[in-house]
Amino acid sequence: MLSASAQAVIDKQGVVYTDEEGDLVTSIVNGRDCVFTCYDEKGCCYCALEKAYREGKTSFYKPVSCHLYPIRLDKIGDCVALNYNRWNICKMAVLKGQQLNLPVYRFLKEPLIRRFGEAWYKELEAAVEELKAQGYLQ
């Protein structure tokens, strides 16, 4: 399912590289797509790992760090910070989320539960409702 460009990047530098902060990150094709990005005939973008998993072609599901994107996790002492990674190529997804009134935490419900658990997610929802009731969120 991978493009020839993605395969060339993988052949040259592998599926991951170490970024300027010393973190392992997925290799990128043409400064835009993850090497596991694939497109259908309509031009819709998919994760090849997830697509293969959902089609029953593999038992390997994509890493939770990918599943959570555009949320990135940072360890701060004993805590984990969730940070939203703003990236230009995600503009259309942001607009679509706004049109659907679908905040990022709801769009990422499945991976957030996968990483932190159902009880944590319910606490997140309760915290959002509390902030709305206090007028901090719309």
Phi, psi and omega in degrees: 000345184282147178288162177298323179296317179296317180298322179296318178297315179299316180297325184279313187235359181089179182280343178225161173216168178265123182278183184294341178267001179087009180268146172283127180228155181291138178297149185243144179257124177055035178065017188225300189259142168299149181298343180265007178287136173224157182238145174270182183295340178270357181089008178285140184268136179222160171271122181298325179295313180294320180299313179298320179297311182294334177273002178075019181274347178206156175264357180275121175264154183300155179301148182299329179297324176286319181299327182279347186302134020266016174274133176244142180259136176231131178275127177233099185063235179270000184255162175241123178265138176255120183239135178277123180267106178278126181218135185308322184291350179266003184306317181294323178293321178297314178299317179297318177299321177294317179299321182273358186054047184244096179294158184304318183296331177281320177301325183260023182306309183302309180291328177295318176293319178303319184275317189248345179100159182296318182297319178299315182297320178296323176295321177300312179300318179295320179295320178297315180297321178297316179295324176295315181297329179274358178085009180278336179232156177273000000 
